[in-house]
Amino acid sequence: MEFVRLVAAVLCAGVLFAGCGPQVPPMGNYATVQGVVRDATSGNPIPGAVVTISVIASNTTDATGKYKVYPVPTGPYTAIIATAPGYASYSDYTGGTLTPGQVLNVDIQMQAGT
């Protein structure tokens, strides 16, 4: 009888705590933001730049300056920010809304600086 009560208590606790913590949307509810980061003057790709979407997700550009940030939760996003050594930070705060499965292409031009 004690074993049955213990199992029942564990199951009840599991049900209670299942809703706790951050809620993660199902995989179909994510979007992708991708593009190329280039030097604004020369047009050359910038490898190793970090592109961040609304402080939620980020990724680093490859040798050809391409980046792909996935998964990005759908709904509103507020900013796209890029940083790279030897370049001034790029910031776009116009924002927008991402829909499930959407692929948003954003090419970024960065100015040389500090």
C-alpha positions as a Markdown table, in Angstrom:
| # | Residue | x | y | z |
|---|---|---|---|---|
| 1 | Met | 0.0 | 0.0 | 0.0 |
| 2 | Glu | 2.9 | 2.4 | 0.8 |
| 3 | Phe | 4.4 | 1.7 | -2.6 |
| 4 | Val | 1.1 | 2.6 | -4.3 |
| 5 | Arg | 0.9 | 5.9 | -2.4 |
| 6 | Leu | 4.5 | 6.7 | -3.3 |
| 7 | Val | 3.9 | 6.1 | -7.0 |
| 8 | Ala | 0.7 | 8.2 | -6.8 |
| 9 | Ala | 2.6 | 11.0 | -5.1 |
| 10 | Val | 5.4 | 10.9 | -7.6 |
| 11 | Leu | 2.9 | 11.0 | -10.5 |
| 12 | Cys | 1.1 | 13.9 | -9.0 |
| 13 | Ala | 4.3 | 15.9 | -8.5 |
| 14 | Gly | 5.3 | 15.2 | -12.1 |
| 15 | Val | 1.9 | 16.6 | -13.3 |
| 16 | Leu | 2.3 | 19.7 | -11.1 |
| 17 | Phe | 5.8 | 20.5 | -12.2 |
| 18 | Ala | 5.4 | 19.7 | -15.9 |
| 19 | Gly | 4.1 | 23.2 | -16.5 |
| 20 | Cys | 6.9 | 24.9 | -14.7 |
| 21 | Gly | 9.9 | 26.5 | -16.4 |
| 22 | Pro | 10.2 | 28.2 | -19.8 |
| 23 | Gln | 7.7 | 27.1 | -22.4 |
| 24 | Val | 9.4 | 26.0 | -25.6 |
| 25 | Pro | 7.4 | 26.2 | -28.7 |
| 26 | Pro | 7.0 | 23.1 | -30.9 |
| 27 | Met | 9.7 | 22.7 | -33.6 |
| 28 | Gly | 7.3 | 23.8 | -36.3 |
| 29 | Asn | 7.0 | 27.2 | -34.6 |
| 30 | Tyr | 10.5 | 28.5 | -35.3 |
| 31 | Ala | 11.8 | 30.7 | -38.1 |
| 32 | Thr | 15.3 | 31.2 | -39.6 |
| 33 | Val | 17.2 | 34.5 | -40.2 |
| 34 | Gln | 20.0 | 34.2 | -42.6 |
| 35 | Gly | 22.2 | 36.3 | -44.9 |
| 36 | Val | 25.7 | 37.6 | -45.6 |
| 37 | Val | 27.7 | 40.1 | -43.6 |
| 38 | Arg | 30.0 | 42.3 | -45.8 |
| 39 | Asp | 32.4 | 45.2 | -45.5 |
| 40 | Ala | 30.4 | 48.3 | -46.5 |
| 41 | Thr | 33.3 | 49.8 | -48.4 |
| 42 | Ser | 34.9 | 46.8 | -50.2 |
| 43 | Gly | 32.0 | 44.4 | -50.3 |
| 44 | Asn | 34.2 | 41.6 | -49.0 |
| 45 | Pro | 32.6 | 39.1 | -46.8 |
| 46 | Ile | 33.4 | 39.3 | -43.0 |
| 47 | Pro | 34.1 | 35.9 | -41.5 |
| 48 | Gly | 33.7 | 35.5 | -37.8 |
| 49 | Ala | 31.0 | 38.2 | -37.3 |
| 50 | Val | 28.4 | 37.4 | -34.7 |
| 51 | Val | 24.8 | 38.0 | -35.7 |
| 52 | Thr | 22.2 | 38.1 | -32.9 |
| 53 | Ile | 18.4 | 38.3 | -33.2 |
| 54 | Ser | 16.7 | 40.1 | -30.3 |
| 55 | Val | 19.2 | 38.7 | -27.7 |
| 56 | Ile | 17.4 | 35.3 | -28.2 |
| 57 | Ala | 19.6 | 33.5 | -30.7 |
| 58 | Ser | 22.9 | 34.1 | -32.5 |
| 59 | Asn | 25.4 | 32.5 | -34.8 |
| 60 | Thr | 28.8 | 33.3 | -36.3 |
| 61 | Thr | 29.5 | 33.9 | -40.0 |
| 62 | Asp | 31.5 | 31.3 | -42.0 |
| 63 | Ala | 34.5 | 32.0 | -44.2 |
| 64 | Thr | 32.2 | 33.5 | -46.9 |
| 65 | Gly | 30.4 | 35.8 | -44.5 |
| 66 | Lys | 27.2 | 33.7 | -44.5 |
| 67 | Tyr | 25.2 | 33.2 | -41.4 |
| 68 | Lys | 22.1 | 31.3 | -40.4 |
| 69 | Val | 20.4 | 31.8 | -37.1 |
| 70 | Tyr | 18.0 | 29.0 | -36.2 |
| 71 | Pro | 15.9 | 28.3 | -34.3 |
| 72 | Val | 14.4 | 31.8 | -33.7 |
| 73 | Pro | 11.0 | 31.7 | -31.9 |
| 74 | Thr | 8.2 | 33.1 | -34.0 |
| 75 | Gly | 6.4 | 36.3 | -33.1 |
| 76 | Pro | 7.8 | 39.7 | -32.8 |
| 77 | Tyr | 11.6 | 40.4 | -32.8 |
| 78 | Thr | 13.0 | 43.7 | -31.9 |
| 79 | Ala | 16.6 | 43.8 | -33.3 |
| 80 | Ile | 19.3 | 42.4 | -35.5 |
| 81 | Ile | 22.8 | 43.1 | -34.2 |
| 82 | Ala | 26.1 | 42.2 | -35.7 |
| 83 | Thr | 29.6 | 42.6 | -34.2 |
| 84 | Ala | 33.0 | 41.8 | -35.6 |
| 85 | Pro | 36.6 | 42.7 | -34.6 |
| 86 | Gly | 37.7 | 45.8 | -36.4 |
| 87 | Tyr | 34.2 | 46.9 | -37.3 |
| 88 | Ala | 31.6 | 49.3 | -35.8 |
| 89 | Ser | 28.6 | 47.4 | -34.4 |
| 90 | Tyr | 25.7 | 47.0 | -36.8 |
| 91 | Ser | 22.2 | 47.5 | -35.2 |
| 92 | Asp | 18.8 | 47.4 | -36.8 |
| 93 | Tyr | 16.0 | 48.0 | -34.4 |
| 94 | Thr | 13.1 | 48.2 | -36.9 |
| 95 | Gly | 12.0 | 44.7 | -35.9 |
| 96 | Gly | 9.2 | 42.8 | -37.3 |
| 97 | Thr | 7.2 | 39.6 | -36.9 |
| 98 | Leu | 8.5 | 36.1 | -37.8 |
| 99 | Thr | 6.0 | 33.3 | -38.8 |
| 100 | Pro | 6.4 | 29.6 | -38.3 |
| 101 | Gly | 8.8 | 28.2 | -41.0 |
| 102 | Gln | 9.7 | 31.6 | -42.3 |
| 103 | Val | 13.2 | 32.2 | -43.7 |
| 104 | Leu | 14.0 | 35.9 | -43.4 |
| 105 | Asn | 17.0 | 37.0 | -45.6 |
| 106 | Val | 18.9 | 39.9 | -44.1 |
| 107 | Asp | 22.2 | 41.0 | -45.7 |
| 108 | Ile | 24.3 | 43.2 | -43.4 |
| 109 | Gln | 26.9 | 45.9 | -44.4 |
| 110 | Met | 29.4 | 46.8 | -41.7 |
| 111 | Gln | 31.6 | 49.9 | -41.5 |
| 112 | Ala | 35.2 | 49.5 | -40.5 |
| 113 | Gly | 35.9 | 51.1 | -37.1 |
| 114 | Thr | 36.4 | 50.1 | -33.5 |
